[in-house]
Amino acid sequence: MDLERLLILSAILFCIGLYGTMARRNAITVLMSLELMFNAVNVAMVAFAKYIVPTGVQDHLGRLLTGQMFVVFIITVAAAEIALGLAIVIALYRNRETVDITEASLMRR
Amino acid sequence: MIQEAAVWAIFLLPLGSFVAIALVIRPFLNRFSGLAALTTITTIGASFALSLVALGSVIDNGEVLFAPHEWLSLGALQINLGIILDPLTSIMLVVVTGVSLMVQVYSLGYMRGDPGFARYYALMSLFTASMIGLVIASNVVQLYVFWELVGVCSYLLIGFWFTRPAAAAAAKKAFVVTRIGDLGFLIAILYLFFNTAAFAENGLNALEIADISAGVQLGLLGGTALTLMVMGIFAGAMGKSAQFPLHIWLPDAMEGPTPVSSLIHAATMVAAGVFLIARFFPVVEASVHAMQIIALVGAITAIFAATMGLVMNDIKRVLAYSTISQLGYMVAALGVGAYVPAIFHLFTHAFFKALLFMGAGSVNHASGTFDMRYMGGLRKYMPWTYMLVLIGSLSLAGIFPLSGFWSKDEILAHAWGGGSTVDTVVFWLLFAAVPMTAFYIFRMVFMTFHGEFRGGVEAEEQDAGIPSHQGEHKVHLAESPWVMVLPMGLLAVASVVAGGLVNPVVDILGIPAHWFADFLGGKSDIILSLAGLSLAVAVLGIGTAVFLFLVPNLLPGPLGAPFRLAHHLLSRKYYMDELLEGGVTRRGFYGVGGGSLDWMDRKIIDNFAETIGWSSMNFGRVVALLQTGQAQGYVLIVTLGAIVIGGVFFAFMWT
């Protein structure tokens, strides 16, 4: 397993997520697709952290944990974000009795 | 040798009086408003005493030099506060404080019982302080501050009875018209300001008056630029000294209380313009063209105002035009290089004109009016006033040996001796004004004091259709109280002796010949034959006045048909008011100037602003079409944007 394959995995995941975000109408699906994009980024982060550590900044074991740290942060923030997103979806459903996001165009002029 | 603190005290005493009256006496002790008069008279009296000491010091030791104090430092430029105590200043100090003292005493009688008594004295103190500050200033900026301050005091005092619309309008007119001239002065100061560097290279300060003269001698200023700068200074002088065509404010300024006219609009403030040119005389002299313009403007003013003085019926307006005319003499004198005669005339004129104005006030005190058509015969009731006004009038008319004769004839002699075309023209204009001066002032004397009394203010109101109140006597024919007569008497003494004894032509009573001229460091003399001639035409003027106004049954309407047109033109003041207000101000300034600015504002500025607003509104409308409210659409656009940026990046980085 090397960096290239991991990045290809990350790219595929990202594109699937992006497609889902842009093309699906169900708000839940869109949120799930967003999660996929987050995780694609997480994979890329960890891969880079594993394979590309510039000399001079690593610790005494030859590591740099910045990437992993970011991943932990992103997971935390994503959990909060998904909770908020689901709350909005529920609110939307209560008002409109639908979770189709094309119906939720309240910000149009 | 006078101490610097003593000179500052001359200025600070009246200023302190103003502060004391304005902040303490008027708010808290207004019931004892006599206190305000007491404060003013005491402080100005002290100033007068110190001015005499200063004059003595200058007579003994020549110009006293004081190091200036730093006031503001702006980069290379330093603006100082300082004192010039040269012969010119010391004479001006004595004139200002002396006449002011007389006027303050006189006002005790004239302003008695006025509800604004304390305010009046506060303003008079402030004016006196400002005028002193003006004459001692060593720096142009310092001078300009006081220059404007005397203008403000003039405004406040002309509009002293501000409930009268005429007074309020006159105050405004005086302020605005003098302001036009002041703009020129300001531009001249700014021009000096821009030349700071050139002056600094020679170790001079561009705003110190003495250094400006030195700079001109070094050739730092010259040619057209110098002429224009001098014209700027002269513009300021024209406004303050009511020179043609900015003279229109002074006759209207007669709406103020008469002592104010006496002090500000006859003796001191209007002479400030003459003083200004005298102060900058070494600079002014360096520009031949400017000198010629100054001479001609002065001479034209002298004769122009004298002709209008011939027909005025308001006693104060006669005196106002007379003042303009005499100021014209002084300005013309400076223009032909007659420095000493100009200052000498300023000196003598201050006394006799202040006296004449006080006489007009005294007459008003008795008859209640200023219209000479309702006076007459007052000689019997107020002999003292009559006698004193007669002295002033003879002096103004230039009758030997009163002071006006000497100073006026020195100006004439100098213009005659000048030789150039301009000098000759100036001489004849000034000479032609001599009989007119004699005529109008004796017309005033005869209409006021001779013949039968014609009813005063009561008759005036009856003619105007104002119902008179029963039992109210506005006319009380009696001599004015001694507080009014005494200052007039002192000024009359000054009017008699200030000429012949101050600048005699031969050694007299231990006074060396040409003492005044030597003191000022200049030359002056009279030409005997010329003096005889001008005396003869002055007597001729008086004779005409006798013939027309003293011999009974010729009043009213003594002028025949051929003169009627001229009379009409003169009594409408050559339509100057109409020309300047209607033509220049309304049509020119408001119409053309204001109109074009209005057009520019509407058509260009407004259109510009509206086009910007219109285009951004429409641009916004177009952009708003993209805002569908569909979040997925936005994501699509963001993605496409990212792809484009990435594509461009790869295309340029990896080629």
HADDOCK unambig.tbl for C-alpha pairs under 7 A between the chains (distance, minus, plus):
assign (segid A and resid 22 and name CA) (segid B and resid 632 and name CA) 5.09 0.50 0.50
assign (segid A and resid 22 and name CA) (segid B and resid 635 and name CA) 6.52 0.50 0.50
assign (segid A and resid 22 and name CA) (segid B and resid 636 and name CA) 6.41 0.50 0.50
assign (segid A and resid 102 and name CA) (segid B and resid 630 and name CA) 6.04 0.50 0.50
assign (segid A and resid 105 and name CA) (segid B and resid 629 and name CA) 4.33 0.50 0.50
assign (segid A and resid 105 and name CA) (segid B and resid 630 and name CA) 5.53 0.50 0.50
assign (segid A and resid 106 and name CA) (segid B and resid 629 and name CA) 6.30 0.50 0.50
assign (segid A and resid 107 and name CA) (segid B and resid 629 and name CA) 4.95 0.50 0.50
assign (segid A and resid 108 and name CA) (segid B and resid 627 and name CA) 6.11 0.50 0.50
assign (segid A and resid 108 and name CA) (segid B and resid 628 and name CA) 5.13 0.50 0.50
assign (segid A and resid 108 and name CA) (segid B and resid 629 and name CA) 4.30 0.50 0.50
